[in-house]
């Protein structure tokens, strides 16, 4: 059940990122895959920090996955903007 929380955190990060318009936003299928993959990775990191496991419902792991997924989406968008503005 914990893995569902992580994936939901990724989808939530994607939804919030889509509300914030940015010139560096990738196509939505790519962005949702990045968000969910990042949330799963950060969920595994949360498990390593003993914030719960992939079978346990633990709110701390969900928050950690949400924050990490949001961070990765911000980095992806910033990198795309920086690369797009190069002459």
Secondary structure, DSSP 8 states (H G I E B T S, - for coil): -HHHHHHHHHHHHHHHHHHS--TT---HHHHHHHHHHHHHHHHHHHHHTTS--SSS--HHHHHHHHHHHHHHHHHHHHHHHHHHT--
